[in-house]
């Protein structure tokens, strides 16, 4: 019981001293917020009134001192900080004014009301003007990295004023100038004349999944456009292996049911059920079938290099090999004998003749589908190189 009372007393004392602890630690606004909340419930709580006055005075003194130093420095970039301090002063004042006046030991406590609105408007105007001017200076350098900074600076202007001069147009221009443009090139260094549309199909891989806020891919390069990186896919080798036709013969056997027969016991007597009827069981026989498989095979292999070229620095930043294979295979069957010996999937294929072999262009097209996926994976894995 004694321990419980001590524990309760400690918790009570801690709760009563929270505002004081905030004040001692210099967390004046937390102390003020807690004191106001307590005083609204109990206006006669002198401890809360005492620390409210001390915290309010100390907080305002600290903020006004910071204001004085920021203004004394005279730096245009200080206007954002100045605005935040004025807004903090106004918010603090708005929090405390509704509970004034207060009494502490027969003394009336009031705080002077200060109109911060004009100072806030001036600070907002100056802060917006600073970011606007800074953004225009960066945008004029025609550097995409500076354009990205300018984009954020113009966004800062929008934070202060939703409409401000031509800031919306400048945001759009900064967004356009900040983009890294990546042009894609294809070069066929093989002896094969590729199918029409090969390059277009190869580059039809959904670049929007690779694109980010400041990155765009272009599958067609125009002379009048400026690109920051060129990614060249150089197709260096195409191999079409000769057609193969293989024959494979085998005998398939299987036990299958062929009607039913009477069940006999060990003494060759007929086994009957409870009604006296003979019990019949499946009669199993072994059947066989001569199977001839005709296997058609053809393969293609393509390989090349993917080269990342930094246009600004005029150097290659990455060269990666890339390759893929495509296989054509078809199996047809001829069977002699009892077809029940064959599996269902083979029986379904019986009677189908061998297929005509795909020509070389069809093999290349088949390889391209795989090659395209490998190319996309390479672009995705190295997307971080493009700044």
N, C-alpha and C positions, 0 to 999 in steps of 0.2 A: 504493500500500500504506500509506504514511504517513497519507494523508488518511483512509483507511478506519479506521485505528487511532484517529485523533483523533476521528472521528465516533462510533466505538463507545464511546470513553472518555467523551465528552460525554453520550451516551445513558445510560450506566451511572451517571454522577454525578447526572444528573437524576433517574433512577429511585431512587437512594439518598436523595435529598433531598426526596422528595415529602412525607413526613410532616412534615419540618421546615418546608417551605413552607406547608403547611396551618396549622401552629402559628403561624408568623409572621403570617399573614394573619388570624388569629383564628378560623379555621375549626376549632375544637377537636374537635368531634365527628367530623369527617372525619379529622382526624389520629388520633384515638383508634381509630376503626374500622380504619384502615389499619395502625396499629401493632399492634393485637391480631391481625390477620390475619398479619402478618409474624412476630410473636413465637410464634404457634402453630406455625409452620413451623421457626422458629429461636429457641428461648428464650434463647440466649446473645447475641442481637443487641442490644448495649448502646445503640446509637444509637436504636433503636426504643423500648427501655425508657426511655431518658432523655426522649424527647419524649412518650411515653405519660404519664409521671408529670407532666410540666409541663402538658400539655394537659388532663389529668384535673383537676388542681388548679385551673387557670385557669378551666375550664368550670364547675366546681362553685362556684367563688368568684363568677363572674359571675351564675350562676343564683340563688344564695342572696342576692346583693345585690339582684337584681330582685325576689325574693320579699319581702325586707324592705321595699322601697319600696312594693310593691303593698299589702302588709298595712298599712303605715303610713298610706297614703291612706285606707283603710277604706271604699272604694267597693264596693258590692255587685256592680257590673258587672265588677270585677276578678277575680271567682272563676274565671271561665273561663280567664283567663291564668294564674292561680295553679295551677289544675289541670294545665295544659299543662306548666308548669315542673316540678311534682312528677313527672309522668309521664316527662318527659325525664330527670330525675335518676335515677329508678328504672331506666329503660332503659339509661342509661349505666353504672350500677352493675352491672346484670345482664350487660352485655357484658364488663366488665373482671374481675369476680370469679372466673370459672373459670380464669384464667391466673395468679392470685396464689397464693403470693407470688413476687416477682421479685427478681433480684439486679442491682445496678449498682455496679461498683467496690467489691466486698466489702461493699456495703450492702444490707440487706434492705428491699424496698419492699412495703408493705401499705397498704391504704386501709380506714378504719373502715367497717363495714357499718351502714347506717342503714335502719330499717324505715319506708318511706314510705307503706305501705298505709293507715294511719289518716288521715294527712294527705290522701291522695288521696280517700278516702271522704268526708271532711268537705268538701273542695273541690267534689266532684261534687254533694253534697247542697245546698251553698250556691249553686252555679252553677245547678242545676236550679230551686231555689226562686226565684232572681232572675228567670229567664226566665219561670217560671210566673206569678209575681206581675205582672211587666211585661206579659205577654200578657193577663192578665185585666183589667188596667187599660185597655189599649187596646181590648179587646173591648167593654168597658162603654160606650164612647163612641158606639156605633151608627154609626160611620163606616166605610164599606166599605174605604177605603184603610188605616185603622188595623187593621181586621179581617185584612187580608192580612199586615200586619206581625205581628199576634198569631199568625196561622197559622204563620209561620216561627219565632216565639219558642217556640211549643209544640212545634214540630219539634225545636228545640234541646234542650228538656227530654227528648224521646225519645232524643236522642243520648246523654244521660247515663244515663237509666233507661228501659228498654223499657215498664215499667208505673210510672206515677206519678200518684197520686190519680185525678182524673177528666180527665186530659189528653187521652185519646182522644175523649171527648165534646166537649171544648173545641176540639179540632182540627176536628171535624165541624161545630161551630157557627161557627167562624171561617171555614171554607170556604164555608159557606152565606151568612154575612153579608158576605163579601168579594166576592160576585158582582155584576157590573154587569148589571142587567136591562134588556133592550131590547125594548120593546113595539112591535108593528107595527099600523098602522091603515090602512084603505082607505076612500077617499071617492070616490063617483061624482058628479062635477059635470056630467055630460052629460045629454042628454035621453033617452038610451037606457035601457031597462030591461034590465039585463044578465042573462045566463043564470043559473039557479040554480047555486050552487057556484063562481061565477066567482072570488070572493075567495079561497075555500079552495084552489082550483087554482092561483091566482096566487101564493099564499104557500107552496105545496108545492114548495120549491126546495132542500131539503137544507141547512138552516141549520147542521147539525152541522159542515159544512166551514168555516163562518165562526166557530164558537164556539171559545173558547180557555179556559185555566184559569180565568180570572175574568170570562168573558163568556158570556151566554146570550140567545138570541133567543126571543121568544114571539109566535106568530102570532095569539093571541087575548088581548085585554086584559080583565082583570077589575077591577072597582071596588075590591075588597078588597086588591088587590096594589099594591105600590109599585114604580114603574119609574124608572130613572135617565135613560133616553132614550126618546123616542117617535119612531119613523120613520113618517111618514105618506106614503102614495102617493095622490096626488090625481089622478084621471083627469079631464082637462079637456075633451078633444075627441075625438070619434069621427066619422070621415068614411067613408061607403060610396059609392064612385063607381058611376055607372050601368053596367048591363050593356052589353057591346059584342059585336056579332057581325060579323066581317069575312069577306069572301070573296076568295079569291085564286086566279086561274086561271093555268095555265102549261102549256107543252108540254115534256114530258120526252123526250129522245132518248138512245139508247145503242146501241153496236155489240154484237151478241150472236152467238153461234155458232148457225148453222142447218144442221146436218149437216156433211158433209165433201165435198171435191172433190179431183180428181187434180192433183198438182203439175205444172206445165208450166214448161219453161225459156224463155229469151228468144226461142226459135224456135218456141214453141208445141208443142214435142215433150214427150211424157210422160217424166217423170223416174222412173227405176226404182232400186230398191235393189240390193245386191250379188247377190241371188238372182233378179233379173229381175222382181220384183213392183213394180207401180206404187206410188209413194209418195203417200199421201193426207194432206191437211192440212185443218184446220177451215175451213168456209166461213162468213165473217162477213158479216152484213147489218146495216143500220141500221133500228131500230124506233122508233116514237114512240107517246106516250100523252098524252091530254088529262087533266090533273089539276086537280081543283077542291078547294081547301082551305077548310074552314069553321073560323074561329078565334073561340073564345069567350073573353072576358076580363072580369074583375071585380076590383076592388082595394078594399082597406080600409086606413085609416090611423088610428092612435090615438096620443095624446100626453098627457102630464101632467107633474107635478112630484113630486120626492121631497124631503121636508123633514125634516131632522134637528133635533129639539127637545131641548135640555138641560133636564130637569125641575128639577134643583137650582138652576141659574142662571136658569131661566125665560126662555130666549132661543133663537132659531133659530141653529144653528151652521153649517148648510149647506142650500142649496136648489139642486137640480139638475134640469134638464129631462130628460125621457125620452120616447122615441117609437119606434114600429116600424110596419112595413108588411107587408101580406099580399096576395099576388096569386094569383088563380085563372085558369088558362089551360088550355084544352083544344082540340085540333086534330083534326078528323075529315076523312076523305078520300072523294071519289068520283072514279073514273077511267073513261075511255073510250078504248079502243084496245088496243095490245099492252102487257100489264102487265109484260112483261120489261124495258121501258124504265124501270121504277121501281126505286128502291133497296129492299133487303130490309126495312128498318125501316118504310118506307111501305106496302109490300105487306101487312105483318102488321096494319096498322091499317085496311085496307080493310074495309068492311062494318060498322064500328062506328058507331052513330048518335051525334049530339051528346049531351052530358051535360046533365042539368038544372042550372041555375045554383044555387049554394048561396044560401040566404037570408041576410038580414043578420046574424042571430044566429050562423049557421055561419061567416060571414066574421069576425065579432068573435072567436069562439072560435079560429079559425085565427090571427088576429093575436095573441091572448093568448099562444100558445106562444112566439112570438118575443119578445113584450113581457116575458114572464117571464124569459127568458135575459138580456135587456138589464138588467132590474131586478136580477138576481142579480149581474151584472158590476159594477153601480154599488155595490151593498152591499159586494162584495169589495174594490173599489178604495178605498173610504172607511171600511173597517173600523177603520183606525188612529185615527179620530176618537173612538171610543168608549173611554173610559178606565176 
